[in-house]
Amino acid sequence: MQPEDYNARQYLECGIVTTIDTVSVGILNILEINFGHLWGHEKDVSDLTKEQLVYLIRWKEVRSQILGRAEKSKNILLDNASKRLNIFNKERERFDD
């Protein structure tokens, strides 16, 4: 692998990670803004009603699922990008010879 390939790989990986993380946080933020009142978003837990506590538990489960799926997607994209970059580099070497 040539130095410029390493930089390209880092650049690509950084872009994927940043994009997935930004989208995930953005989705969570939109949900909190629009539905956070259900689980008392930004309130102290001791000030929540029983209903809000139920929704808070549900929200934590949903939030965890969203973050888990984002992490899984990120890993799939990173793996896919790495494989494609390897194929690209092999083809380039073939034509450079």
N, C-alpha and C positions, 0 to 999 in steps of 0.2 A: 504494500500500500504506500502510495506517495504522500508527502506531507499535505499537499492540497486536497487529497482525498480525505484525509483525517479532518481537516478544517471543514470540508463540505459535509462530512458525516456529523460533526459536532453542530454545525449550523442547522442542518435538517432536524436533528434530534431536539435541539433547543426550541426550534419553531413548533414542533409537534407538542412537546411538553407544555410550552407556554400557551398554545392555543387551547388544548384540552383543559388545562387548569383554569384559564380565563373563562371559558364557556361554562365549566362546571360551577365556578363561583358565581358567575352571572345568573345562572339558572336558580341557584339556591337563593340569591339575593332577591330575584323577582318573586319567588314563592314566599319568602319572608315578608316582603313589602305588601303583597296582596292578601296573604292568608295568615300572617303572623299573629294577628289579633286572636285567632282561634286558640293558640297555645300560649298567649301572653308574651309574645316576643318582646324582649328588652325589659321584662318585668322580673322582679325577684321571685324565685320559686315559692317563697312563703306567702306571696300575695296572690297566687293563682287560685282559681276556683277548681273544684273537682273536675269539671268538664275540661277546663284548660289543661289540667294535669294529664288527662287521658289523651288529649290532642298533642301535648308535648311529647309524650312517650311515642305516639304514632309518628310524629314529625321526626324524632331522632332516628327511628327505624327507616323511614323514607329517605332522610338525608344520608344515612349510612349506605343505603342501596344505591342512591345516585352517585355518591363518591366512589363506591366500589365498581360500579359499571364504567364510570369515567376512567378509573385506573386500569381496568381491564381493556378498555378501548385504546387507551394510551399505549399500553404494552403491545397490543396487536398492531397498532400503527407503527410503533418503533421497530418491531420485528419485520413488518412488511417493508418499511423504508430501507432497513438494513439489507434485506434480501435483494431488493431492486437495485440498490446502490452497488452491491457486489456483482450482480449481473451486468450492470452498466460498465463497471470497471473492467470486468473480464472481456466484454465486447470491445472496449476502447483499447485494451492491451492487444487484442487480436488485430485491430486495424493499425495500431502503432508499429507493429513489427514489420 
